[in-house]
Amino acid sequence: MSDKDQSTLFYTSRIYGGDDAFVRRDRPAKTIKEAARETPVFAETDVLVVGGGPSGTAAAVAAGRSGAEVMLVERYNHLGGLSTGGLVLWIDRMTDWSGRQVIAGLACDIFDRLPAEAFQGPARDDWGSKDAATAAYWTQRTAAFHDVVTWSPTLDPEALKTLSMQMVLEQNVRLTLHAWAVEPIMEDGVMKGAIFESKEGRQAILAKVVIDSTGDADLLCRAGMTMDSDIDENNIHHCINTAFLIGGVDMERWLDFKVNDEQGFADFMTQGRETLKFFDKPFVSWRNDVALFMGPRLSGYSAVHVEDLSAVEIRSRELAVGYVDVYRKTAPGFENAYLMLGAPQVGVRHSRRFQGLNKVTRAQWDEGKVWDDEIGVSTSLSPKFPNISVPYGALVPAGIDGVLGAGRHVACDASSHTFLREIPQCWLTGHAAGVAAGLCANSGVQPKDLDPRLVQRELLRQGTYLSPSVEAGLAAAAAE
Ligand SMILES: Cc1cc2nc3c(=O)[nH]c(=O)nc-3n(C[C@H](O)[C@H](O)[C@H](O)COP(=O)(O)OP(=O)(O)OC[C@H]3O[C@@H](n4cnc5c(N)ncnc54)[C@H](O)[C@@H]3O)c2cc1C
C-alpha cells in the first residue's frame, strides 16, 4: 500500500468500530496499598487558582489586581484552556440582542489588547444590526444569530496564549505550568490548598483561598462534593471531540460555494456523511487560509473517564484525517488543504457542575430575574429571552469553605449550562471569582460570608456590566 492510501485505511479501519462499538474494558478487582508519605510544601500563597483556562486566567488576573499573592497551577504548557489549546477559537456572543456588550470587564481588556490581525469579527457599529445583508454576511462567519449581528469574533489561539501569559505575569501571578492538581488539602471542611504532581513528584501548595477552575471541578469533586451531571438532551453540551485546523484553504471560495451552490453543497455533505458517518461544515477562523472544525461531535462518552477520553482522541483523529481527505477531493477552496493541527486539549463541553449557595436556572429566564448578588450578566439563548443575571452564590460551593469555583462547572441547571459554559461567560465567572478571592484573602473572610456588594463595586470599577437595578442599588447604598 502506498503512503497515499494510509489516511483512507486509518479512517475506514475504525479502530473502535465507531461510537456504537466502544466498550470500556473490565478492570481487575484488585487494589494496592500505597506507602504513607510526607509531602513537601512547594509554596504558600494568598490565592491559589487551579486550571488556566478562560476562567482561571481571568481569576488569576483579577485576584492579582487586588494586591493578593496569587499562584496559578496549570497541567499544560499554556494558558487559555479550551479557547487556545482546545482550538475553540470562536468566542461566542458578548453582546445582547440590542447590540449592547453585556459580557465586558476582562472580555473588553482582552480584545482591547489583542493585535487587530489576531481576530475577525464585525465592527462595533454593526453589533445588534438587523440589516438583512449585514446579518447574512456575518451569519456565514459565526457573528450573527437569529438574524442579529453579534460581537462573537474568532481569534488566533497563539495570540491569546501570549496575551494571557502577559496579563497574569503583569499582576505578579506565580505561574506554575506542567503541574497537575490531584487532591485538595482539606481541614475541618475548609480547603487549605492543593496537592499537585509534576516531574518532581507530589508537592503541596497552601492557600488562604482556592479557586477551582479546572472545568471539571476536579478539586471540589475530590473534596467529596456531590456533583450535578444531568444534561439537556436537546443540546450539544454533552458532546465531546477534539477540534482541528485545516490549513491551505480559501475560505471565501468555500463560503461562495456553500451559499451559492445549494445543490452542490447538499451533495457534498451527503457524500461526506456516507463516507464518514459524522461529517460537519467548517467554521471560519481568524484567517481566510485556515478552516476551523469544532466537531465531529461524539456522544455517549464521559469526560472524566480515562478510557473514554482515549477513545474520543482516537475517533477524533480518525475523523480529522478522513475530513481532510474528503474535503481535499471535492470541496471548492480545499484543493490544497492539509491537516494543520489537532487540538492539544480534548474538547469537553460538560462533565460536572458543583452545587452552590445559589444557581442559575431555566426558571429565571422568562421573568428576567435579577439577583441582588449579581456578579455579571450573560447573553441569553435567543431574542425571546431577556439577559441572564448570574449570582455570586453560583460561584460559592455549598458546604465547603476556603474555595470558590469558576468556569464551565459553576452552579446552574442543565439548560442554563448550555450557555454559561461559553468562553465569555467563563471570563465573567472567573473575573468575579478572582475579585472575590482577593477580597477574602485580604480580609480573612470566608467566601460564603463575603458581602457581595464589595465584589460588585470592584467589578464595576474593572468595567463589568451589571444590571441597571443592581448598579442603582449600589449607588443608593453608598449614598446612605
Ligand atoms: C468542541 C467545543 C466547542 C465549543 N464551542 C464554543 C464556542 O463556539 N464558543 C464559546 O464561547 N465556547 C465554546 N465552547 C465552550 C468553551 O470552550 C469552554 O466551556 C470554556 O473554554 C471553559 O472554560 P473553563 O475555564 O471553564 O475550562 P477549560 O477551558 O476547560 O480550562 C480548564 C483548564 O484547567 C486545566 N486543568 C484541568 N484540570 C486540571 C488539574 N487537575 N490540574 C491543573 N490544571 C488542570 C486544563 O488544562 C485547562 O487549561 C466549546 C467547547 C468545546 C469543547
The ligand as a MOL file (V3000), in Angstrom:
LIG
                    3D

  0  0  0     0  0            999 V3000
M  V30 BEGIN CTAB
M  V30 COUNTS 53 58 0 0 0
M  V30 BEGIN ATOM
M  V30 1 C -15.7840 21.4690 20.8340 0
M  V30 2 C -16.2030 22.6590 21.6370 0
M  V30 3 C -16.7730 23.7350 21.0040 0
M  V30 4 C -17.1090 24.8650 21.7460 0
M  V30 5 N -17.5930 25.9430 21.0940 0
M  V30 6 C -17.6430 27.1230 21.7400 0
M  V30 7 C -17.8650 28.3090 21.0070 0
M  V30 8 O -18.0440 28.2680 19.7970 0
M  V30 9 N -17.8480 29.4840 21.6860 0
M  V30 10 C -17.6270 29.5420 23.0260 0
M  V30 11 O -17.5920 30.6570 23.5710 0
M  V30 12 N -17.4400 28.4230 23.7590 0
M  V30 13 C -17.4180 27.2230 23.1340 0
M  V30 14 N -17.1540 26.0830 23.8380 0
M  V30 15 C -17.1080 26.1110 25.3200 0
M  V30 16 C -15.8090 26.6460 25.9080 0
M  V30 17 O -14.7010 26.3940 25.0770 0
M  V30 18 C -15.4940 26.0460 27.2860 0
M  V30 19 O -16.6400 25.7540 28.0170 0
M  V30 20 C -14.6210 27.0080 28.0770 0
M  V30 21 O -13.3500 27.0800 27.4740 0
M  V30 22 C -14.4760 26.5550 29.5210 0
M  V30 23 O -13.5430 27.3660 30.1900 0
M  V30 24 P -13.0050 26.8970 31.6110 0
M  V30 25 O -12.0070 27.8910 32.0580 0
M  V30 26 O -14.1430 26.6060 32.4990 0
M  V30 27 O -12.3400 25.4700 31.3340 0
M  V30 28 P -11.2730 24.9640 30.2700 0
M  V30 29 O -11.2400 25.8150 29.0540 0
M  V30 30 O -11.5330 23.5190 30.1220 0
M  V30 31 O -9.9080 25.1740 31.0450 0
M  V30 32 C -9.5850 24.4110 32.1790 0
M  V30 33 C -8.0720 24.4530 32.3570 0
M  V30 34 O -7.7390 23.7810 33.5540 0
M  V30 35 C -6.6590 22.8760 33.3200 0
M  V30 36 N -6.8410 21.7740 34.2600 0
M  V30 37 C -7.8790 20.9200 34.3150 0
M  V30 38 N -7.7350 20.0750 35.3350 0
M  V30 39 C -6.5700 20.4070 35.9370 0
M  V30 40 C -5.8880 19.9050 37.0640 0
M  V30 41 N -6.3870 18.8960 37.7860 0
M  V30 42 N -4.6940 20.4720 37.4110 0
M  V30 43 C -4.1880 21.5070 36.6980 0
M  V30 44 N -4.8120 22.0220 35.6110 0
M  V30 45 C -5.9910 21.4840 35.2520 0
M  V30 46 C -6.8300 22.4600 31.8740 0
M  V30 47 O -5.6040 22.0020 31.3390 0
M  V30 48 C -7.3250 23.7540 31.2280 0
M  V30 49 O -6.2610 24.5610 30.7930 0
M  V30 50 C -16.8710 24.9060 23.1420 0
M  V30 51 C -16.3180 23.7920 23.7770 0
M  V30 52 C -15.9880 22.6790 23.0370 0
M  V30 53 C -15.3650 21.5260 23.7500 0
M  V30 END ATOM
M  V30 BEGIN BOND
M  V30 1 1 1 2
M  V30 2 1 2 3
M  V30 3 2 2 52
M  V30 4 2 3 4
M  V30 5 1 4 5
M  V30 6 1 4 50
M  V30 7 2 5 6
M  V30 8 1 6 7
M  V30 9 1 6 13
M  V30 10 2 7 8
M  V30 11 1 7 9
M  V30 12 1 9 10
M  V30 13 2 10 11
M  V30 14 1 10 12
M  V30 15 2 12 13
M  V30 16 1 13 14
M  V30 17 1 14 15
M  V30 18 1 14 50
M  V30 19 1 15 16
M  V30 20 1 16 17
M  V30 21 1 16 18
M  V30 22 1 18 19
M  V30 23 1 18 20
M  V30 24 1 20 21
M  V30 25 1 20 22
M  V30 26 1 22 23
M  V30 27 1 23 24
M  V30 28 2 24 25
M  V30 29 1 24 26
M  V30 30 1 24 27
M  V30 31 1 27 28
M  V30 32 2 28 29
M  V30 33 1 28 30
M  V30 34 1 28 31
M  V30 35 1 31 32
M  V30 36 1 32 33
M  V30 37 1 33 34
M  V30 38 1 33 48
M  V30 39 1 34 35
M  V30 40 1 35 36
M  V30 41 1 35 46
M  V30 42 1 36 37
M  V30 43 1 36 45
M  V30 44 2 37 38
M  V30 45 1 38 39
M  V30 46 1 39 40
M  V30 47 2 39 45
M  V30 48 1 40 41
M  V30 49 2 40 42
M  V30 50 1 42 43
M  V30 51 2 43 44
M  V30 52 1 44 45
M  V30 53 1 46 47
M  V30 54 1 46 48
M  V30 55 1 48 49
M  V30 56 2 50 51
M  V30 57 1 51 52
M  V30 58 1 52 53
M  V30 END BOND
M  V30 END CTAB
M  END
